[in-house]
C-alpha cells in the first residue's frame, strides 16, 4: 500500500511515521521544506489535561502519553522535557501588591505577581517543534518513507470518479492507493478538488531570545497590562537549548499562497519586546535570534478535521488543529494510520473530528483568514 501525504508539517510527518510502523509506504509531498510553517515556529507546549471537558480530551491525553513514549524511544532528539507552568500578572501602570517571590522564577520582574499554578512536571511539557517534526520525518524515512519535493497542483481520480488514485505534483502524476491532505491552512487549496470543509488561517507572531544564561524551565502565561490599560496575553517557553520563545500577538492578515512568503507584521516584534520588558526586563534585553510569524489552521467550529473525505474513496484529511497541533500530532498520526490501514481507529474515537460534520467549502473559496 502506498499513501501520499500532502504536507510536511508535524501532522503529515507524524502520519508518515505511524504508517511506517505498519510497513506502509508513505510519501510526504512538501513544497517549501519540512517544518517550514507553523510546525517550525510554534511554542512546542504540551499539556495533558488542558482539553479536558471538550471533544479534544481523549486525543490530547493519548498524544501527551505518546510524546513521552517517543522521547524515550528517541532520547535527546528534540528537547523534550517536563516543566512547571505558571499564570503571571504584570502591569506597567499600577502596583499589583505583594508578590509570592519563592513561587516565581528569578528571571521574572519583582513587580509581577503569581496568579496560579497551571501545570506541573506531571501535566505539562515541551518540545522544540521544528526538531520534533524533522525527527518524525527522519524516523519515517528510516522505515521506508520518502520525501517528495514539489507543489500539489491537482488530484487524480479513478476512471469512474469514485476514488483518488494519485496527486499531481508540479503537473506530474505521483500515483498512490490513498491521499491525505495535511497542509495546515493551505489545505484550503484542495477545495476545488475535494468536498471538504473550509480551512482558515489565524496569524500569530513570535520572538526567540537567547539570554546570556539559560533560564529555569517555567512556562509562563502572562496577563500583561500596558500603560494605556490594554491587556495582552503573551506566552513564554524557555527551551532546553537555552533559547526562550515568546508569542502573543494574533492578526487576521490574508494567508499567502506560498508558505515561504509568510512574514511578521512590521510592528509585532517591538510590541512583543515591550510586553516582555514589563515582566522580564533582562529577557527583553537579550539577543533576538528569530523574529517570525506563522498561520495556525482552524475550522469553523474550532475542532480538527481528521478522517475520510465524505463521498470519495481513498481520500483523507488531517488539519485544523489550531494551537494544539504540536500536542495532538502523534495521536492524530497514530489514529489516521489505523483508519487508513485497518478501516477504523482503535486508540482514539475520531467521530467528533469527522470532516462530514461541516458543509464543504465552495469550489472557489480559496485561502482565507479566520471568519
Secondary structure, DSSP 4 states (H G I P E B T S, - for coil): -EEEEE--SHHHHHHHHHHHHTT-EEEEEESS-TT-SHHHHS--EEESSTTTTSTTHHHHHHHHHHHHHHHHHTTTSS--EE-EEEEEEEESSS------GGGS-TTS-TT-EEEEEEE-TTTEEE--HHHHHHHHHHHHHHTT-EEEES-EEEEEE-TTSSBEEEEEETTEEEE-SEEEE--GGGGGGGGGTS-----EEEEEEEEEEE-SSPPPSEEEEEEEE-TTS-EE--EEEE-TTSEEEEEEEEE-PPPPSSGGG----TTHHHHHHHHHHHH-HHHHTSEEEEEEEEEEEE-TTSS-EEEEPTTSBTEEEEE--GGGHHHHHHHHHHHHHHHHHHSS-SSS--GGG-GGGSPPPPTT---EE--
